[in-house]
Amino acid sequence: MSTTPLTRKSHPNQTTLVKLSDTVTFGGSDAVVIGGPCAIESRKQMETVAQELSTTPVAALRGGAFKPRTSPHSFQGLGQAGLEILADIRQRYGIPVVTEVMAVAQIETVAAHADMLQVGSRNMQNFDLLKALGQAEKPVLLKRGLAATLDEFLGAAEYILSHGNPNVVLCERGIRSFDTFTRNVLDLGTVVALKQLTHLPVIVDPSHAAGKRELVAPLAKAAIACGADGLIIECHPEPEKSVSDARQALSLSEMATLTRSLQPIAAAVGRSIAPFEDGTRIAA
């Protein structure tokens, strides 16, 4: 007997709100900006990021403690030490944090240190991981696979929802194509389609789509204009020295400029950028 997928809208105006903290919610009137480095490299690095971004419209910090890399010889992350740095920054700056989980065995540890668990594109169809995250008590940021169709993307989210966790945010991060000028092809058409098909919030990662920092800002603005519920953007105190994805990372000043420039675009489509009021961060 067929049943309606849990990811699909039961009526045109159905919307799920995914709460990240007391002041940050995906899917509402505010578009949420997540910013930070691809990988946690040191306490000093994350301290600098938190200090600089605390005066911008960035609602949450990102940083990878466990890194899935194409080459086994590339930097794989600080692991537990990276999680402890992230948790300390979260507590001292009152800002929620997002980090990737790569395996079922990591879920408990990562969930103890982060507010949102990210599933990277390479793990979008890691079904054992998705099932286990369905039993986790933290929201999940699910990134689209490298070559996943829209149905496959929603199917992956269905695994999480069907195992008990309704708090899923979808992330379009570009798909592979024959073109190599950009790292991936950002599919904003899918963002629009998802907003019509699913009640789940949809955000965009322009950094992984572009692969080049000079392309990130225009893609970020386009994402907000077409209805995305937020953005996740890579930035670094010294982008050229980043141990991971250096070419696509913005400087902290570039990140600040970009996030502030999003305000009028959000307003034009009836939204605002969370969680700012008069340039002052709302206490978490």
C-alpha positions in Angstrom: 0.0 0.0 0.0 1.5 3.3 -1.0 1.8 6.2 1.4 2.5 9.9 0.9 6.2 10.5 1.6 6.8 12.4 4.9 9.0 14.9 3.0 6.2 16.0 0.7 3.8 18.8 1.4 0.3 17.8 2.5 -1.0 21.2 1.5 0.6 24.1 -0.5 1.3 26.3 2.6 2.8 23.6 4.8 6.1 24.6 6.3 8.3 22.9 8.9 10.3 25.2 11.2 13.6 23.7 12.3 14.9 25.3 15.5 18.6 25.7 15.8 18.6 27.7 19.0 16.3 30.0 21.0 16.8 32.8 18.4 17.6 30.9 15.2 15.0 29.0 13.2 15.1 27.7 9.6 12.0 28.0 7.5 10.5 31.1 9.0 10.5 34.8 7.9 14.3 35.0 8.6 16.9 33.7 6.2 19.7 32.1 8.2 23.4 32.5 7.4 25.9 30.0 8.6 29.6 30.9 8.2 33.0 29.6 9.1 36.0 27.6 7.8 35.8 24.3 6.0 38.0 22.7 8.7 38.8 23.5 12.3 42.5 24.0 12.3 43.3 25.5 15.8 41.7 27.3 18.7 43.2 30.6 17.6 41.6 30.2 14.2 38.1 29.6 15.5 38.5 32.4 18.1 39.3 34.8 15.4 36.4 33.7 13.3 34.0 33.9 16.2 35.2 37.4 17.2 34.9 38.8 13.7 31.6 37.2 12.8 29.9 38.1 16.1 29.3 41.6 14.7 27.8 40.4 11.4 24.5 38.9 10.4 25.9 35.4 10.8 23.6 33.3 12.9 25.6 30.1 13.3 29.2 28.9 12.9 30.4 26.0 10.8 33.6 24.1 11.1 34.6 20.5 10.3 36.2 18.3 12.9 36.0 15.2 10.7 36.8 15.8 7.1 35.9 13.5 4.2 38.7 14.2 1.7 39.2 12.9 -1.9 42.8 12.0 -1.1 43.7 9.9 2.1 46.8 12.0 2.3 44.9 15.3 2.8 44.1 16.8 6.2 41.4 14.8 7.8 40.4 17.1 10.6 41.3 17.4 14.3 38.6 15.0 15.4 37.8 15.1 19.1 40.1 18.1 19.7 38.2 20.0 17.0 34.9 19.2 18.6 36.1 20.5 21.9 37.2 23.8 20.3 33.9 24.1 18.6 31.9 23.5 21.8 34.0 26.0 23.7 33.5 28.7 21.1 29.7 28.0 21.1 29.6 28.4 24.9 31.7 31.6 25.1 30.1 33.4 22.2 26.5 32.2 22.6 26.3 31.1 18.9 25.1 27.7 17.7 27.5 25.5 15.7 27.2 23.1 12.8 29.6 20.3 12.1 29.8 17.2 9.9 29.2 13.6 11.1 30.6 10.9 8.8 29.7 7.6 10.6 27.1 6.1 12.9 29.8 5.7 15.6 30.4 9.5 15.6 26.9 10.6 16.2 26.8 10.6 20.0 30.1 12.4 20.3 29.4 15.0 17.7 25.8 15.6 19.0 27.3 16.3 22.5 29.4 19.2 21.0 27.2 20.7 18.2 23.7 22.1 17.7 23.3 20.7 14.2 24.7 17.6 12.5 25.7 17.9 8.9 25.6 15.1 6.4 28.0 15.8 3.6 27.3 15.2 -0.1 29.4 12.0 -0.2 27.2 10.5 2.6 23.8 11.6 1.3 23.0 7.9 0.5 24.8 6.4 3.5 21.5 4.8 4.6 22.7 3.4 7.9 23.9 6.9 8.9 20.6 8.4 7.8 18.6 5.9 9.8 20.7 6.5 12.9 20.3 10.3 12.5 16.6 9.7 12.5 17.0 8.7 16.1 19.2 11.6 17.1 17.8 14.5 19.0 19.6 17.2 17.0 18.5 18.8 13.7 20.2 17.5 10.6 21.7 19.5 7.7 21.5 17.2 4.7 23.6 18.1 1.6 22.6 17.0 -1.9 24.8 14.3 -3.4 27.4 15.0 -6.1 25.0 13.7 -8.8 21.8 13.2 -7.0 18.4 13.7 -8.6 15.8 15.7 -6.7 13.9 12.5 -6.0 17.0 10.8 -4.6 17.7 13.9 -2.5 14.2 13.8 -1.0 14.5 10.1 -0.6 17.6 10.5 1.6 15.7 13.0 3.8 12.8 10.5 4.0 15.1 8.0 5.7 15.8 10.5 8.5 12.1 11.6 8.9 10.8 8.0 8.7 13.1 7.0 11.6 11.7 9.7 13.9 13.6 13.0 13.4 11.5 15.7 11.7 14.2 18.4 12.0 15.9 18.2 8.6 17.2 21.1 6.6 18.1 20.4 2.9 21.1 22.0 1.3 21.7 22.5 -2.4 25.5 22.6 -2.9 25.9 22.1 -6.7 26.0 19.0 -8.8 28.7 17.6 -11.1 28.6 18.6 -14.8 30.8 18.4 -17.9 31.9 21.9 -17.3 35.0 22.5 -15.1 35.1 26.3 -14.8 33.2 26.1 -11.5 33.7 23.3 -9.0 30.0 22.2 -9.4 26.9 23.6 -11.0 24.6 25.4 -8.6 21.1 24.3 -9.3 18.8 27.1 -8.2 16.0 25.6 -10.2 16.0 22.7 -7.7 15.8 25.2 -4.8 12.6 26.6 -6.3 11.2 23.1 -7.0 12.0 21.9 -3.5 10.2 24.9 -2.0 7.1 23.8 -4.0 7.4 20.0 -3.2 8.6 19.8 0.4 7.8 21.5 3.7 11.4 21.2 4.8 13.6 24.3 4.8 16.1 24.6 1.9 19.4 26.4 2.1 22.2 26.9 -0.4 26.0 26.4 -0.2 27.5 28.7 -2.9 31.0 28.0 -1.8 31.1 24.4 -2.9 29.1 25.2 -6.0 31.5 27.9 -7.1 34.8 26.7 -6.0 36.1 30.2 -6.5 35.6 32.9 -3.9 34.9 35.7 -6.5 31.8 33.8 -7.6 30.4 33.2 -4.1 28.7 36.6 -3.4 26.6 36.7 -6.6 25.4 33.1 -6.1 24.6 33.8 -2.5 22.5 36.8 -3.5 20.7 34.8 -6.2 19.9 32.0 -3.7 18.2 34.4 -1.3 16.3 36.1 -4.2 14.9 32.7 -5.4 13.6 31.8 -2.0 16.3 29.9 -0.1 15.8 29.7 3.6 19.5 30.4 4.3 23.1 30.0 3.2 26.2 28.2 4.4 29.4 30.0 3.3 33.0 29.2 3.9 35.3 31.9 5.3 38.7 31.9 6.9 41.0 34.4 8.7 43.7 33.8 6.0 41.9 32.0 3.1 45.1 31.3 1.1 46.5 29.4 4.1 43.4 27.3 4.7 44.2 23.6 4.9 41.0 22.7 3.1 39.2 24.4 0.1 41.4 27.5 0.2 40.4 28.7 -3.2 36.7 29.1 -2.4 37.0 30.6 1.1 36.1 34.2 1.7 38.2 36.4 4.0 36.3 37.4 7.2 36.0 41.0 5.9 34.5 39.7 2.6 32.1 37.6 4.6 31.0 40.6 6.7 30.4 42.6 3.6 28.5 39.9 1.8 26.2 39.1 4.8 25.3 42.8 5.2 24.6 43.1 1.5 22.0 40.4 1.7 19.6 42.4 3.9 18.0 44.5 1.0 17.7 41.4 -1.2 16.0 39.5 1.6 13.7 42.4 2.2 12.7 42.5 -1.5 11.3 39.0 -1.2 9.6 39.6 2.1 12.3 38.3 4.5 15.0 39.4 6.8 18.4 38.0 7.8 18.6 36.4 11.2 19.3 37.1 14.0 20.2 40.8 13.8 18.4 43.9 15.2 20.2 47.2 14.7 23.5 45.5 14.2 23.6 43.9 17.6 23.5 40.1 18.1 20.5 38.9 20.0 21.6 37.0 23.1 21.2 33.3 22.7 
